[in-house]
């Protein structure tokens, strides 16, 4: 079956549907049980109007996820442009994760959805493959390349491994800032320093000058 092209969020009604999904997520809605009528009610438009643009509730939800993914990535890239180099970029990402409580919650739901075997998870995996530039790993790849150019990171290592290693450390920070054990035996500053130290020990170029100030 031919894959439908997602409608543009430039359309006010489409954008209203996407924002409605986002608001419902903030209110702890279960995406697997979310109905089209729930979304259209929140968006303030008729249920029939939604089907003028989408073929199913899965398409609305996946479209909303892709919309917010693109929006977040544009914001992150904008922030990284204001931070020079690999270490400043990592510092910015750590700060952004710490600040964004809603975004952290969305990441966990996003990962859960990606691992799902239902129609929603399948469609999301299929669709995100079509927008690689909007995936978080794309930003990390760009940051890793910057570290290699600065000779802070070892350019002989496979990029896929380097991206995975940095992603793992960022996810560890994500889990830490949401943990009930936060600051129990390690404050934020120390935890951040340990994460960066771990990245540099694992991926750092031999003899590179390294600063752990993050």
N, C-alpha and C positions, 0 to 999 in steps of 0.2 A: 504494500500500500504506500502511495506517495506521501511523504512527510509534508504536513501543512506548514506554511510560513507563518510565524508568530506575528500578530498584528502589532503595529508600532505604538509604543507608549506616548508618541506625540499626539495620538488621538485622545481627547479628554476623557471619553467614556472608558477606553481601554486603561488609561492611567488610573482612573477612579477605581476600576476593578482590582488593579495591582495594589493600589494603596489600601484598599479594603482588606485584601489578604494579609498585608503587613500589619494592619491594626489588629486583626483577629489573632495573628501569631503573638503579638505583644500581650494579648489578653488570654494567652495559653490555649488557644483553640487547637484541637487535635486535627491535623491536616488530613489524616486518613479518613476522618468522618465529616469533614467540612463539605457542606452542600452548596450548590450553585445559588440557591435561594438565600443562604446565609451571607454569601459574598455580595450578591446584588442588593440585599437589604442594607448592608453596611455601606455600600457604594451609593445608595440612593437612586438606583436605576432599576428598570423592569427586568425580570428574569429573562424574558424573551429577547431583550436587547443584547444580553450576554452572548446568546447563541447567534447573533448577527456577526460576531467576531470570532467566537471560539466554538469548537465542536464538542467539547466536554469540560467537565470540572477540572480534570487533570491538566488540560491545556491552560486553563486560567491560572491554576496554582503554579505550574511549571513556568509559565510566562512571567508571573510575578516574581518568582525566585530568580530567574534570569535578569529581570529588570533591576532588582535590588543588588544582585551580584555585580552587574555592570556599573551601577551607581556607586557602590562601595569601592570598586576597583578604580574608578575615575577619581574618587576622593583620595584614595591611598596614593595613586600615582602623582596627583597634585601635591600631596604632602611630601612625597619623596623628592620631588623636584626642588623643594626648599631645604633639603638636607643633603649635604655633600658627602659622597663616599659611602663605602660599605658600612662602617661602624655607626655613622650617624643615621644611616637608613635603618639598620637593625634597631637602634635606639628609638627611632620614630615609630616603628611597627610595635615595639613593646609598649610604648606609651599609648598608642592607639588602641591596642587590645585591652590595656588596663582601664582606659576611659569608657569603652563602649560596652556597657552591660547588656543592652538590647542586642547589639551585634554579636556578643559572645553567645547569648542564648540562641540566636539564629544560626550560628555556626554549628552548634551541637545538633540542632534540628536538621540542618542541611546534611550533616554527615550521617545522621540516622536515616534520613530519607534516601540518601545515595546508596546505603547498604540494603535497602528494602527490596523485597522480591515482588511487590505488588505493581500494578500498572503505573502508579505515580513514580515509584523509584525507577522503573524501567524507562519511562519517558524522560525523566530528568537526566539519567545517564546518557541517553541517546542525544538529547538536546544540547547538553553542555559540551559534548564533543564537537559541536558545530561552532562553538564560541571559545576557542582555547585562549584567546587574548584576555578574556574576562575572568579566567580562573585564577584563584590565589597563587597557584604555583607559577603562573606566568610572571607575576610581580617578583616572586622570590628568585626566579631564573634571572631576571634583569638585574637584581641586586647582587646575585652571585657573580654575574659577568663583570659587574663594577668592581667587586672585590678581587677578581682575577686580574683585571687591568691595573689595579693599584698595587698588585703583587702582595696583597695581604693574604689571599687564598691561593692554594696550590692548583694551578691551572692544568696539571697533568691528570687530575682526578676526573672521573666521568661526571658530566654535569647533572645527569639524572640522580646520581648518588648525592651530590652536593645539595641539590634542591631538596631531596628527601631529608637529608641531615638537618638543614636549616628549618624546614617545615616541622620536623619532630620537636625541635627546641621551642619553636613558637607555640606549638600545640601544648607543650609542657607548661609554658607560661599561661596560656589560656586556662588550663585546668587549675593551675595554682591560684590565680586571682579569683576563681569561682569556688575554691575549696573551703570547707569549714575549718580546715587545719591551717589556713593562711596565717602567716606570721607566728605559728606555734613554736618553731625552732629556727626560723630564718626569715628576716624581714625582706621587704620588697627589693631594696637596693642590693642586698647580698645575693638574693635569688637571681636577679637580673644579671649581676656580674658573673655568677657561676654559669649561667646560660651562654653568655658571650664567650667566656673562657672555654667552655666546652666546644663551641663552634670553632674557635681558633685552634684548639688543640687537635681537633679532628680534621679540620680542613685547611689550617693555616699553612702558608708558604714558609719554607725553611729560612730562618734568619730575618723574617719580616718583623718590623717594628709593630708592637701591638699595644693598644691602649684598651684597658678594661673599663674606662669611664663611660657609662651608659646612663 
